[in-house]
Amino acid sequence: MALAYSTIFGSAIAYGLFFFFATTGNLTSFSSLTFLTPVFALLFGNLYLGEVLNPLQWIGVSLTLISIYLINQRDQLLEKFRQASSIELPTAQVVRVEAETEVSS
């Protein structure tokens, strides 16, 4: 019975969300949502059937959710990384130029 609930509700909700988001956004970003199927199966097994998750399963759920977040935010994170790198670059170039002038003196 637990397998039936996990299969039906876990898969249906995960794939329902996947196709909803696929019609409204970028398919590359939303392909990571297929990893939500086991998360929803665990969630419904826990909520409706009283299944207890061990700490390793909670770590797996957490890593899955963090990975999905990072995949979907990769463009914004890359932009922030580029902005941080561009701010630090001129300082490094100034130090290099100063070091070259001291060596040539």
C-alpha positions as CSV (number, residue, x, y, z in Angstrom):
1,M,0.0,0.0,0.0
2,A,2.9,2.4,0.8
3,L,4.4,1.7,-2.6
4,A,1.1,2.6,-4.3
5,Y,0.8,5.9,-2.5
6,S,4.4,6.8,-3.0
7,T,4.2,5.9,-6.7
8,I,0.9,7.7,-7.5
9,F,1.2,10.8,-5.4
10,G,5.0,11.2,-5.6
11,S,5.2,10.8,-9.4
12,A,2.0,12.7,-10.2
13,I,2.9,15.8,-8.3
14,A,6.5,15.9,-9.4
15,Y,5.7,15.4,-13.1
16,G,2.7,17.7,-12.8
17,L,5.1,20.5,-11.5
18,F,7.6,19.6,-14.2
19,F,5.2,20.0,-17.1
20,F,3.6,23.1,-15.6
21,F,7.0,24.8,-15.3
22,A,8.2,23.4,-18.6
23,T,5.4,25.3,-20.4
24,T,6.2,28.6,-18.6
25,G,10.0,28.5,-18.6
26,N,13.3,27.1,-19.8
27,L,13.4,23.4,-20.2
28,T,17.0,23.1,-19.3
29,S,16.4,24.6,-15.9
30,F,13.3,22.6,-15.2
31,S,14.7,19.2,-16.2
32,S,16.3,19.1,-12.7
33,L,12.7,18.9,-11.3
34,T,12.6,15.3,-12.3
35,F,14.8,14.7,-9.2
36,L,11.8,15.7,-7.1
37,T,10.0,12.4,-7.7
38,P,11.8,10.5,-4.9
39,V,11.6,13.5,-2.6
40,F,7.8,13.7,-3.0
41,A,7.5,9.9,-2.6
42,L,9.4,10.1,0.7
43,L,7.4,13.1,1.8
44,F,4.0,11.4,1.2
45,G,5.3,8.2,2.7
46,N,6.2,10.1,5.8
47,L,3.0,12.2,6.0
48,Y,0.3,9.7,5.1
49,L,1.8,6.4,6.1
50,G,3.9,7.3,9.1
51,E,7.2,6.1,7.5
52,V,10.2,7.3,9.5
53,L,13.2,8.7,7.5
54,N,16.6,8.0,8.9
55,P,19.3,10.8,9.0
56,L,20.9,9.6,5.8
57,Q,17.6,9.9,3.9
58,W,17.2,13.4,5.2
59,I,20.7,14.3,4.1
60,G,19.8,12.9,0.6
61,V,16.6,15.0,0.5
62,S,18.6,18.1,1.6
63,L,21.3,17.6,-1.0
64,T,18.7,17.0,-3.7
65,L,16.8,20.2,-2.9
66,I,20.1,22.2,-2.6
67,S,21.2,20.9,-6.0
68,I,17.9,21.7,-7.7
69,Y,18.1,25.2,-6.3
70,L,21.7,25.7,-7.5
71,I,20.9,24.4,-10.9
72,N,17.9,26.7,-11.3
73,Q,19.9,29.7,-10.0
74,R,23.0,29.1,-12.0
75,D,22.6,32.2,-14.2
76,Q,22.2,34.5,-11.3
77,L,25.0,32.9,-9.3
78,L,27.3,33.1,-12.4
79,E,26.5,36.8,-12.8
80,K,27.3,37.5,-9.1
81,F,30.6,35.6,-9.5
82,R,31.5,37.5,-12.6
83,Q,30.7,40.8,-10.8
84,A,32.9,39.8,-7.8
85,S,35.7,38.8,-10.1
86,S,35.6,42.0,-12.1
87,I,35.9,44.1,-9.0
88,E,39.0,42.2,-7.8
89,L,40.8,42.1,-11.1
90,P,41.9,45.7,-11.3
91,T,43.5,45.5,-7.9
92,A,45.5,42.4,-8.9
93,Q,46.6,44.1,-12.0
94,V,47.8,47.2,-10.1
95,V,49.8,45.0,-7.7
96,R,51.4,43.2,-10.7
97,V,52.3,46.5,-12.4
98,E,53.9,47.7,-9.2
99,A,55.9,44.5,-8.8
100,E,57.1,44.7,-12.4
101,T,58.4,48.3,-11.9
102,E,60.2,47.3,-8.8
103,V,61.9,44.4,-10.6
104,S,63.0,46.6,-13.5
105,S,64.4,49.4,-11.2
